[in-house]
Amino acid sequence: SQKDLVLELIKDVVKELSEAGIKREELENAKKQVIVEMTLSRDNTVSLMNGNAKAVMFYGKIISFEETIKSIQAVTIEAINETVKKYINIDNMSIAMSGKR
């Protein structure tokens, strides 16, 4: 069935991710994408204010754009892959699906 196919595909992707980790190119592309989206959202006052409000709620202060960029750029592939191995486990995973039976 389609449900079984989807579940197998999800299991395959999670297994590959947990065993092989992500590739350096994938990490660099993700960093670029996040930075571009953040840069574009700076032109929107509502988005900027929402970001400032979230920063104050979570960190107790407004975090500068430059500080955020430095934090993103500081993420290493080793840290990501260590986190993946620690927290992503196909044997301890729940999946919720919706749709017609």
Residue, then its C-alpha position, 0 to 999 in steps of 0.5 A: s500500500q501507499k502507506d507502507l511505501v511511505l513508511e519504508l521511505i521514511k525509515d530508509v532516509v532516517k537510517e541513512l541520516s543516522e548512519a552516514g550523517i549529513k554532507r558538508e555541502e548540505l550543511e553549507n547550503a542550509k546555512k546559506q539558505v537560512i542567512v538569505e531568508m534572514t537577510l530578506s526578512r530584515d526588510n519586513t518590519v513585522s518580521l523584524m519585530n517578531g524576531n526581536a520579540k522571540a529573542v527577548m522571550f528565549y534569551g532575555k535580550i535582542i540578538s543582533f543580526e551579525e551575532t546570529i550570522k556568526s552563530i549560524q556560521a559557527v555550526t560544524i558538521e561534526a556537531i550536527n552529525e554528533t547530534v543526529k547520532k545521539y537523538i535520531n534513532i529509527d528504533n525509538m521513533s514515532i510517526a503520525m500520518s494523516g490521509k485516506r485509508 
